[in-house]
Amino acid sequence: MSFFKELFHKTEQILWSAFLKPFFFSFDPEKVHHFVVGAMKLFSPIFYLRKSFYHFKLSGKNHPSLEKEVFGIKFPNPVGLAAGFDKNAEVYKQMSSLGFGFIEIGTVTPVAQDGNPKKRIFRLVNDNALINRLGFNNDGVDKIVDRLRNRGDVIIGGNIGKNKVTPNENAKDDYLICFKALYDHVDYFAVNVSSPNTPNLRDLQNINDLREILFPLIKENKKRETKPILIKISPDLNDSDIKKIVDLSFDLKIDGIITSNTTLDRNNLKSKKKLAIESGGLSGEPLNKRSTDIIRLIHQYSNKKLPIIGVGGIMSTQDALDKLKAGASLIQLYTGFIYNGPSFARNINKEIIKSLN
Ligand SMILES: Cc1cc2nc3c(=O)[nH]c(=O)nc-3n(C[C@H](O)[C@H](O)[C@H](O)COP(=O)(O)O)c2cc1C
C-alpha cells in the first residue's frame, strides 16, 4: 500500500512541475483561478474519493500527532488554506481533500461586489510572489451561507469585511451583518482589517476603531455558544502598533491573531520594475521574513498566551516549520500553494510529522 501511495504522490508531483504548472503559468492568473475552481466543482467526486483515501491513511492528514486543539477547536492538522482562494465557499470540500486541516473562506461582505477592474492579479515569478488588487470581489454573505449549509466535517473560518461603499464610520455594521449571518456555518471568525485593496480599510487597525468593530461582535457572541474571534493584521504595521493590538486582544478576550495579510512594501524585488510597482498587496516569498518576525514578536510579547495563525510567504516545508517554531499554533498557505501545487499541504504535514519524531 505504501509503495502505491508514494507512486501516486510522486506521479502527481511530476505531473504538476513538468506539465500543469508551466501550462497554468502561461495564462492570466485570475482566469486560471476560475478555470481551476470550475474544474474542481465539475470533478468533485474525484476529490471525495481522494478524501476517502486519506481516511485510509494514504497520507499524513489524519495522523494523530498532527491533531491540535487551538482556541477550543480540534484541528486534524495545522495547515490551513488562507483567505482569498475560496472567497465564495465553492470548493472548501475539495481543498480539504488536498490535505488542508481547515479552510478560511472570504473575505465576505454583506452585499455582493465585483471588486476592482481587471487585470488585478500579477505573478512575479522571479520573486516567487503575487500582487493582487482584487478588492473583496465576492457573492455576498447570503449566497455564501447557502453554500456552507452542508459543510460536513470541514473546519471553516469565516473571514469578514466591509463593502467598499460603506464608510469607515459604519464599518462595524457590515462586520456585524456578516458575523450574524455566518454564525451557524463557520467554526471561527477572522476580522479582516488589513486588506490593502479596499480604500482606508487598514485605518481600522487603530485601537479605537478596532474596539468599535469588535465590541458588537463580542456582545453578539455572548448571546450564543461563543465562537473564536481572531483579528487579521497587516505586515506593514510597526511593532509598537502590533503590541497595542495584542494588548487590546487581551483586554477584549480576543482568541487570536492572524499574521499576516499582504504587504505594500516593494523593497528588494528581483522582478522587472514595471511589474513590481503594480499596485496591490504583495504575497509570497518577499513577505516571509516580516511575517515570521511578527509571529515571534506576538508570541514573546503575549507570553505565549495568544494563539497565532502564521501566514505569509510559506513557499517550502522548511518555511512552514520556521513559522511553527516562531510561535504559530496554526499556519496558512496561499501563494505557496499556487507555486508548489496540490501536494504542498500534504508535504508540509509529512515534514511536521518527521520533525516531531
Ligand atoms: C489573490 C489573493 C487574494 C486574497 N484575498 C484575500 C481576502 O479576500 N481576504 C484576506 O484576508 N486575505 C486575502 N489574501 C491574503 C492571503 O490570505 C494571505 O494573508 C497572504 O497572501 C499572505 O500569504 P501567502 O504569502 O501564503 O500568500 C489574498 C491573497 C491573494 C494572493
The ligand as an ORCA input file, in Angstrom:
! r2SCAN-3c Opt
* xyz 0 1
  C      -5.157     36.538     -4.904
  C      -5.225     36.759     -3.416
  C      -6.436     37.115     -2.827
  C      -6.513     37.322     -1.453
  N      -7.710     37.645     -0.882
  C      -7.790     37.807      0.467
  C      -9.033     38.109      1.093
  O     -10.080     38.205      0.453
  N      -9.034     38.282      2.442
  C      -7.895     38.160      3.213
  O      -7.969     38.301      4.432
  N      -6.716     37.849      2.638
  C      -6.635     37.679      1.301
  N      -5.432     37.371      0.739
  C      -4.231     37.297      1.587
  C      -3.899     35.859      1.981
  O      -4.935     35.299      2.753
  C      -2.589     35.820      2.794
  O      -2.786     36.516      4.004
  C      -1.425     36.473      2.054
  O      -1.471     36.190      0.684
  C      -0.078     36.009      2.595
  O       0.081     34.615      2.460
  P       0.892     33.936      1.240
  O       2.211     34.623      1.135
  O       0.977     32.489      1.613
  O       0.061     34.144      0.027
  C      -5.344     37.164     -0.646
  C      -4.141     36.809     -1.257
  C      -4.067     36.602     -2.606
  C      -2.742     36.222     -3.227
*
